[in-house]
């Protein structure tokens, strides 16, 4: 199944015909993405860190914790999974192990970035990047490590915030030339910069849309016209859930009951349907002694 999903995702990546890629920090969110018809799910390091640790995206997640989340989500959905592996959890040798572990866990694409560890969210201040040659070594280790050549390797650069767009584009071009399947220039500051990236660097590119952060939210058709292949909304679902939970909990605390929430919370039937209770009931009957 994983190999088929690898090929399916690779075939879908096409500059100018972007795949809309929302993030899922857990299996329940991934079930919602699948139910609402998305083609793939993105496992955001920030989203998992926020929901699992209640902490910011500052490089706290371990490979083991990430792999456990990938495996749980892989069991829950049949979507291709794009996994954010941050800096690869170390040097090139660590990256080799990271790719192997995540591939076994069910990843169909692995994203690596060129930040100095411990990394920071791409829209935080105070970032630093490693030498481009060190990142090239990580890309080589990643492509050598995968057991299926259709597993995508995504190379992200955070050089825009450190030394400007020229350096970021130079790095993206080099990373693609050295074997990355998709380039990701993080945190461009304007529509003009977004348009410039695919124009200057031939190949497949990812654009990251982060509400309220450094990159302007840009319509999908406009990003398609620029030539992007993937448009990422890494934590939109999680942030919507935070707002919904805060509102419901505030009302519960103030009223002392949930009678006023109505359709602002999922019905009992919707909840059980989302987690496939009928399927589990059927398995229970099938395997009963």
C-alpha positions in Angstrom: 0.0 0.0 0.0 2.8 2.4 0.9 4.6 1.9 -2.4 1.4 2.5 -4.3 0.8 5.7 -2.3 4.4 6.8 -3.0 3.8 6.5 -6.8 0.4 8.1 -6.5 1.8 11.1 -4.8 4.8 11.4 -7.1 2.5 11.3 -10.2 0.3 14.0 -8.7 3.1 16.5 -8.2 2.9 18.8 -11.2 4.1 22.5 -11.4 1.2 24.7 -12.2 -1.4 22.2 -11.0 -0.9 22.4 -7.3 -2.1 19.8 -4.8 -3.8 21.5 -1.8 -2.1 20.0 1.3 -3.6 20.6 4.7 -1.9 19.6 7.9 -3.0 16.9 10.4 -1.4 16.8 13.8 -3.1 13.6 14.8 -5.1 10.7 13.4 -8.5 12.2 14.1 -7.7 15.3 12.0 -6.3 13.0 9.2 -9.7 11.2 9.2 -11.4 14.6 8.7 -9.1 15.4 5.8 -9.9 12.1 4.2 -13.6 12.5 4.8 -13.7 16.0 3.3 -11.9 14.8 0.1 -8.3 16.0 0.3 -5.7 14.2 -1.7 -3.0 13.9 1.0 -2.1 14.9 4.5 0.8 16.9 5.9 2.2 15.9 9.3 3.5 19.2 10.6 6.3 19.2 13.2 4.8 22.4 14.6 1.3 20.9 14.8 2.4 17.7 16.4 4.6 19.6 18.9 1.7 22.0 19.7 -0.9 19.2 20.2 1.3 16.5 21.7 3.6 18.5 23.9 1.6 21.8 24.3 4.9 23.5 23.3 6.1 25.8 20.5 7.9 24.7 17.4 11.5 25.0 18.6 12.9 21.5 17.9 11.5 19.6 20.9 10.0 16.6 19.1 12.0 13.4 18.9 12.2 11.0 15.9 10.6 8.3 18.0 7.6 10.5 18.9 7.3 11.6 15.2 7.4 8.0 13.9 4.7 7.0 16.4 2.4 9.7 15.1 3.2 8.7 11.5 2.3 5.1 12.2 -0.9 6.0 14.0 -2.0 8.2 11.1 -1.0 5.6 8.6 -3.3 3.1 10.2 -6.2 5.6 10.3 -6.2 6.8 6.6 -5.4 5.7 3.1 -4.0 9.1 2.1 -0.4 9.8 1.1 1.4 11.3 4.1 3.9 14.1 3.7 6.0 14.2 6.9 7.9 17.2 8.3 11.2 15.8 9.7 12.7 19.2 10.6 16.5 19.0 10.3 16.5 15.2 10.1 17.4 14.9 13.8 21.1 15.3 13.4 23.8 15.1 10.6 23.6 13.2 7.4 24.0 9.8 9.1 21.1 10.7 11.3 19.1 11.7 8.3 19.7 8.3 6.8 18.2 6.6 9.8 15.3 9.2 9.9 14.3 8.4 6.4 14.4 4.7 7.0 12.3 5.0 10.2 9.7 7.3 8.7 9.4 5.2 5.5 8.8 2.1 7.6 6.2 4.0 9.7 4.2 4.9 6.6 5.6 8.2 5.2 5.2 8.8 1.5 7.3 12.0 1.5 9.9 13.3 3.9 10.7 17.0 4.3 14.1 18.1 5.5 15.3 21.7 6.2 18.6 23.5 6.3 18.2 25.2 9.7 20.8 24.9 12.4 19.5 22.6 15.2 17.5 23.1 17.3 15.3 24.5 14.6 12.6 27.1 14.9 9.3 27.6 13.2 9.9 29.1 9.7 8.0 32.2 10.7 9.9 32.8 14.0 12.8 35.3 14.3 16.3 34.2 15.2 16.8 31.4 12.7 20.2 30.3 11.3 21.0 27.9 8.5 23.8 25.4 8.0 26.2 25.5 5.1 24.5 24.5 1.8 27.1 21.8 1.3 26.0 20.2 4.6 22.4 20.2 3.4 23.5 18.6 0.2 25.0 15.8 2.2 21.7 15.3 4.0 19.8 15.2 0.7 22.2 12.5 -0.6 21.8 10.5 2.6 18.0 10.8 2.3 17.8 9.7 -1.3 20.3 6.8 -0.6 18.3 5.7 2.4 14.8 5.4 0.8 14.0 1.8 -0.2 11.4 3.0 -2.8 12.7 5.6 -5.3 9.1 7.0 -5.4 9.3 8.2 -1.8 9.6 12.0 -2.2 12.4 14.0 -0.6 11.4 17.6 0.0 14.2 20.1 0.6 13.3 23.2 2.6 15.5 26.3 2.9 15.1 29.0 5.5 17.8 31.2 3.9 15.2 33.9 2.9 15.1 35.1 6.5 18.8 34.8 7.1 20.4 36.2 3.9 17.6 37.0 1.4 15.7 35.7 -1.5 18.7 35.4 -3.8 20.5 33.0 -1.5 17.2 31.0 -0.9 16.7 30.6 -4.6 20.3 29.6 -5.1 20.0 26.9 -2.4 16.7 25.7 -3.8 18.2 25.2 -7.2 21.2 23.4 -5.8 19.1 21.1 -3.6 16.9 20.1 -6.6 20.1 19.5 -8.7 21.5 17.3 -6.0 18.5 15.0 -5.9 15.6 16.6 -4.0 12.2 16.0 -5.6 10.6 19.2 -4.4 11.9 22.5 -3.2 10.4 24.6 -0.4 11.6 28.2 0.1 10.1 29.1 3.5 8.7 32.5 4.4 8.8 34.7 1.3 7.5 38.2 2.2 5.3 39.2 -0.7 3.3 38.0 -3.7 6.2 39.2 -5.9 8.6 37.0 -4.0 6.3 34.0 -4.3 6.1 34.5 -8.0 9.8 34.9 -8.3 10.7 31.5 -6.8 9.4 29.1 -9.5 10.4 31.6 -12.2 14.0 31.6 -11.1 14.3 28.0 -10.1 12.9 25.4 -12.5 11.4 22.4 -10.9 8.6 21.5 -8.4 8.0 23.9 -5.5 5.9 24.1 -2.3 4.3 27.3 -1.1 3.5 27.5 2.6 0.4 29.5 3.6 0.5 30.5 7.3 -2.4 32.7 8.4 -1.1 35.9 10.1 2.6 35.1 9.5 5.2 36.4 7.0 3.9 35.1 3.7 0.6 36.6 2.3 -2.3 34.2 1.9 -2.6 33.8 -1.8 -5.4 32.2 -3.8 -4.8 28.7 -5.2 -5.3 29.7 -8.8 -2.8 32.5 -8.4 -0.2 30.1 -7.0 -0.9 27.8 -9.8 -0.2 30.6 -12.3 3.2 31.1 -10.6 4.0 27.4 -11.1 3.7 25.9 -7.7 3.2 22.2 -7.4 2.1 22.0 -3.7 0.2 24.6 -1.6 0.5 23.8 2.1 -1.8 24.9 4.9 0.1 23.2 7.7 -1.9 24.1 10.8 -5.2 25.6 9.6 -7.3 22.7 10.9 -5.6 22.7 14.3 -6.0 26.5 14.7 -9.7 26.2 13.8 -10.0 23.5 16.4 -8.4 25.7 19.0 -10.9 28.5 18.3 -13.8 26.1 18.4 -12.7 24.4 21.6 -12.0 27.7 23.4 -15.5 28.9 22.5 -17.2 25.7 23.6 -15.3 25.5 26.8 -15.9 29.1 27.7 -19.6 28.6 27.2 -19.5 25.4 29.3 -17.7 27.2 32.1 -20.1 30.2 32.1 -23.4 28.2 31.7 -22.5 25.1 33.6 -23.9 22.9 30.8 -23.6 22.2 27.1 -27.2 22.8 26.2 -26.5 26.0 24.2 -23.8 24.5 22.0 -26.2 22.8 19.5 -24.5 22.1 16.1 -21.3 23.9 17.2 -20.1 20.5 18.4 -20.2 17.3 16.4 -23.2 15.1 17.0 -22.8 11.7 18.7 -23.4 10.0 15.3 -20.9 12.2 13.5 -18.2 11.4 16.1 -18.7 7.7 16.0 -18.9 7.7 12.2 -15.6 9.6 11.9 -13.8 7.0 14.0 -15.5 4.1 12.1 -17.2 2.5 15.1 -19.4 0.4 12.8 -16.3 -1.1 11.2 -14.9 -2.0 14.7 -18.3 -3.4 15.7 -18.2 -5.6 12.6 -14.7 -6.8 13.4 -15.7 -7.6 17.0 -18.5 -9.8 15.6 -16.2 -11.4 13.1 -13.5 -12.3 15.6 -15.8 -13.2 18.5 -15.0 -16.6 20.0 
